[in-house]
Amino acid sequence: MKLKSIAVAATLVLAATAAAAQDVVRLGNLKFAHYGAVSYIKEIAPKCGIKVEEHVFAKGLDVMQAIIAGELDVGTTASEAAISGRAGGAPIYVVAGFAKGGARLVGRADLNLKSLRDLKGKRVGVTRGGIQEVLLLAELQQAGLTASDQPGKDVRLVFLAYADLNQALLGKNIDAMMQSEPQSSQAINKGFGSEIMKPYNTPIGAPVRTMVMTEKFYKERRPVAEKFMRCFVEATKTFIDSKATAEKYVREVVFKGQITKDDFEDAIGNSPYSYDVTPEHIQTTTDVMFRTGVGRMSRPPAAKDWVRTDLLDQAKKSLGVK
């Protein structure tokens, strides 16, 4: 009888361990101010009934590669990386939009650049394949300017990693940059950059940062996916409702004291936290990417086939979020 009890207890422990292991969510994220609420999910995950393992990547395309390799369940990227990923066969759905905006065209402070037309003959830094490149090319097209990383066009593109753009502007190796947040705000606050524009007057408008789930996670681990989405909504609501909490977490935990209060406030002023995304926005972004050649997609994906907001709608309703 005693042996039977021990066996039953051992079975229950194994079952509990297996259940707990199933509720681990592997999250791919980026290190930007407006990605902070997504990072915060792991802090409140235990009360959501899950464990979140966050993996931080340098850029959205790296998140897509990790998803394709089967290393992640959920990933956050700018929309262009999600679109390029889906076009390249990544088995993903867009399930939410966690921030919007987050881009700024910044010129060298000593050049007094005021408009897109002032970029003619200038070197403009941008990260290849990022939403900033999509916005830059769309803005230049609207202004009637040609651009290439080779000589002979109106604007000379200089492709650099996000982390290298500010240093290149400071060192006068480029004349302007299309940069993300909080780096663009830092350049302005430190005095070596000045804002030319926020690039939101193309058909894309303010770009939405997308949260994607693998099709397998969305379909086969539905209860865990529901818990994760409720946790995302709760984390985002916390950051929207309590700016002090958001600032403390992003400045101290995400950036470990490397950005100032002004940097944070300016960055989030240009990239507010949010929840929502629409198929229409993703389709418009896809169309502009195709037109500008970013992502080099031979068959652009139709947004209606892979934007799924049912989990988000359910989570928002359960938490009373509009």
C-alpha positions in Angstrom: 0.0 0.0 0.0 2.8 2.3 0.9 4.7 1.6 -2.3 1.4 2.3 -4.3 1.1 5.6 -2.5 4.7 6.5 -3.4 4.1 5.5 -7.0 0.9 7.6 -7.2 2.7 10.6 -5.7 5.6 10.2 -8.1 3.2 10.1 -11.0 1.4 13.3 -9.8 4.8 15.1 -9.5 5.8 14.0 -13.0 2.4 15.1 -14.4 2.7 18.5 -12.6 6.2 18.9 -13.9 5.2 18.0 -17.5 2.3 20.5 -17.3 4.5 23.2 -16.0 7.1 22.5 -18.8 4.3 22.8 -21.4 3.5 26.3 -20.1 6.9 27.8 -20.9 6.7 30.4 -23.7 9.8 31.2 -25.7 9.7 34.9 -26.6 12.0 36.7 -29.0 12.3 40.5 -28.4 14.4 43.5 -29.3 16.1 46.1 -27.1 14.1 49.3 -27.8 12.1 51.6 -25.4 8.8 50.7 -27.1 9.4 47.0 -26.7 9.5 47.4 -22.9 6.0 46.3 -22.1 6.7 43.0 -24.0 9.8 42.5 -21.8 7.6 43.2 -18.7 5.5 40.1 -19.6 8.1 37.8 -18.1 7.9 39.7 -14.8 4.2 39.1 -14.3 4.1 35.7 -16.2 3.9 33.6 -13.0 0.6 35.2 -12.0 -0.6 34.5 -15.5 0.1 30.8 -15.0 3.0 30.7 -17.5 6.8 31.1 -17.6 8.2 33.3 -20.3 11.8 32.9 -21.5 12.9 36.1 -23.2 15.6 36.0 -25.8 16.8 39.4 -27.0 17.9 39.9 -30.7 19.7 42.7 -32.6 16.9 43.1 -35.2 13.6 41.8 -36.3 14.9 39.6 -39.1 17.0 37.7 -36.5 13.8 37.0 -34.6 12.2 35.6 -37.8 15.2 33.3 -38.3 14.9 32.0 -34.8 11.2 31.3 -35.4 11.9 29.5 -38.7 14.5 27.4 -36.7 11.8 26.4 -34.2 13.5 28.2 -31.3 10.6 30.6 -30.5 6.9 30.5 -29.9 6.3 34.3 -30.0 8.3 37.1 -31.5 8.1 40.9 -31.6 9.3 42.9 -34.7 8.6 45.9 -36.8 6.0 44.9 -39.3 8.4 44.7 -42.3 10.3 41.8 -40.7 7.1 39.9 -40.0 6.0 40.5 -43.6 9.3 39.5 -45.1 9.3 36.4 -42.8 5.8 35.4 -43.9 6.8 36.0 -47.6 9.8 33.7 -47.0 7.7 30.9 -45.6 7.8 31.6 -41.9 4.8 29.8 -40.3 3.5 32.9 -38.3 0.4 34.9 -37.6 0.4 38.5 -36.6 -1.7 38.6 -33.3 -1.2 42.1 -31.9 0.4 45.5 -32.3 2.4 46.5 -29.2 3.6 50.0 -30.2 3.3 52.5 -33.0 5.6 55.0 -34.5 9.2 54.7 -33.2 11.0 56.2 -36.1 12.6 59.6 -36.7 14.7 61.3 -39.5 17.5 63.0 -37.7 20.2 65.3 -39.3 23.5 66.4 -38.1 23.0 69.4 -35.8 25.7 71.4 -37.6 24.1 71.0 -41.1 20.7 72.7 -40.3 18.8 70.2 -42.5 15.1 71.1 -42.4 13.3 68.9 -45.0 13.6 65.9 -47.2 14.7 68.1 -50.1 17.8 69.1 -48.1 19.0 65.5 -48.2 19.9 65.8 -51.9 23.6 65.1 -52.2 23.8 63.8 -48.6 24.7 60.5 -47.0 21.8 59.0 -45.0 22.3 56.1 -42.6 19.6 53.5 -42.1 19.4 49.8 -41.1 18.9 47.6 -44.1 15.6 45.7 -44.2 14.1 47.6 -41.2 10.9 49.5 -41.1 13.0 52.6 -41.1 14.3 51.8 -44.6 10.7 51.3 -45.8 9.7 54.7 -44.4 12.8 56.4 -45.7 12.4 55.1 -49.2 8.7 55.9 -49.2 9.3 59.4 -48.0 12.1 60.0 -50.6 9.9 58.7 -53.4 7.1 61.1 -52.3 9.6 64.0 -52.4 10.8 63.0 -55.9 14.3 61.9 -54.7 16.2 58.8 -55.8 18.3 56.8 -53.5 20.9 54.0 -53.5 23.9 52.7 -51.6 25.8 53.2 -54.9 26.8 56.5 -56.5 24.7 58.3 -59.0 21.4 58.9 -57.1 20.1 62.0 -55.3 20.7 60.4 -51.8 23.5 58.0 -50.9 22.3 55.3 -48.5 24.7 54.0 -45.9 23.5 50.8 -44.3 24.4 50.4 -40.6 23.2 48.5 -37.6 20.9 50.4 -35.2 23.6 50.5 -32.6 26.1 52.1 -35.1 24.0 54.9 -36.5 24.3 57.4 -33.7 28.1 57.0 -33.6 28.2 57.5 -37.4 26.2 60.7 -37.1 28.3 61.9 -34.2 31.5 61.2 -36.1 30.1 63.0 -39.2 30.4 59.8 -41.3 26.8 60.3 -42.3 24.8 63.5 -42.7 21.4 62.2 -41.5 19.9 58.9 -40.3 16.5 57.3 -40.1 16.7 55.8 -36.6 14.6 54.0 -34.0 13.8 55.0 -30.4 15.3 55.8 -28.0 18.5 56.2 -30.1 17.0 59.1 -32.2 15.9 60.9 -29.0 19.4 60.4 -27.5 21.0 62.0 -30.6 18.8 65.0 -30.2 19.1 65.3 -26.4 22.9 65.0 -26.6 23.1 67.8 -29.1 24.7 66.2 -32.1 21.4 65.5 -33.9 18.3 67.6 -34.9 14.9 66.3 -36.0 14.1 66.7 -39.6 10.8 64.9 -39.4 8.8 62.0 -38.0 8.1 59.9 -41.2 4.4 59.2 -40.8 2.9 60.9 -43.8 3.3 58.0 -46.2 0.3 55.6 -46.8 1.7 53.5 -43.9 1.2 56.3 -41.4 2.7 55.5 -38.0 4.1 52.0 -38.4 2.7 49.4 -36.0 5.2 47.1 -34.2 3.9 43.5 -34.5 3.7 40.6 -32.2 3.7 37.3 -34.0 3.0 33.7 -32.9 4.0 30.5 -34.7 1.1 28.7 -36.3 1.9 25.7 -34.2 1.8 27.6 -30.9 -1.5 29.4 -32.0 -3.2 26.2 -33.0 -1.7 23.4 -30.9 -1.1 25.2 -27.5 -4.2 27.3 -27.5 -4.8 27.5 -23.7 -1.2 28.7 -23.2 -1.5 31.1 -26.1 -4.6 32.6 -24.4 -2.7 33.0 -21.1 0.2 34.7 -22.9 -2.1 37.1 -24.7 -3.9 38.1 -21.4 -0.5 38.6 -19.9 0.5 40.8 -22.8 -2.6 42.9 -22.4 -2.1 43.2 -18.7 1.6 44.2 -19.1 0.7 46.8 -21.7 -2.1 48.2 -19.7 0.2 48.6 -16.7 2.7 50.6 -18.8 0.0 52.8 -20.4 -1.7 53.5 -17.0 1.5 53.9 -15.0 4.2 55.9 -16.8 6.4 55.7 -13.6 6.4 51.9 -13.8 7.1 51.9 -17.5 10.0 54.4 -17.1 11.6 52.6 -14.1 11.5 49.3 -15.8 12.7 50.4 -19.2 15.5 52.7 -17.9 16.7 50.4 -15.1 16.0 46.9 -16.2 16.0 47.0 -20.1 18.7 49.7 -20.5 20.5 49.4 -17.2 20.7 53.2 -16.6 22.0 54.0 -20.1 19.1 56.3 -21.1 17.9 59.4 -19.3 14.4 60.4 -18.2 14.2 62.8 -21.1 15.4 60.1 -23.5 12.6 57.8 -22.3 9.9 60.4 -22.3 10.8 61.6 -25.8 11.1 58.0 -27.1 7.7 56.9 -25.8 6.2 60.2 -27.0 7.2 59.1 -30.5 6.4 55.4 -30.0 3.5 54.9 -27.6 2.5 51.5 -26.3 -0.6 50.0 -27.8 -2.4 46.7 -28.4 -4.0 46.8 -31.8 -3.2 46.0 -35.4 -5.4 45.6 -38.5 -5.1 43.6 -41.7 -5.5 46.8 -43.6 -2.4 48.3 -42.0 -0.3 45.2 -42.7 -1.6 45.1 -46.3 -0.7 48.8 -46.8 2.8 48.2 -45.4 3.2 45.1 -47.6 2.2 47.1 -50.7 4.7 49.9 -49.9 7.5 47.4 -49.2 6.8 45.8 -52.6 6.8 49.1 -54.4 10.1 50.3 -52.8 11.8 46.9 -53.1 12.5 46.4 -49.4 12.5 42.7 -48.6 12.7 41.7 -52.3 9.5 39.7 -52.1 8.5 37.8 -55.3 5.1 36.9 -53.8 4.0 39.4 -51.1 1.6 37.7 -48.5 -2.0 38.8 -48.3 -2.6 40.2 -44.9 -6.1 38.7 -44.6 -4.5 35.3 -44.6 -2.3 35.7 -41.6 -3.5 38.6 -39.4 -5.4 36.9 -36.5 -6.6 39.2 -33.7 -9.1 36.8 -32.1 -6.8 36.0 -29.1 -6.2 39.7 -28.6 -9.9 40.6 -28.8 -10.7 37.9 -26.3 -7.9 39.0 -23.9 -9.0 42.7 -24.0 -12.6 41.8 -23.4 -11.7 39.5 -20.4 -9.6 42.4 -18.8 -12.1 45.2 -19.7 -9.7 46.9 -22.0 -11.1 48.9 -25.0 
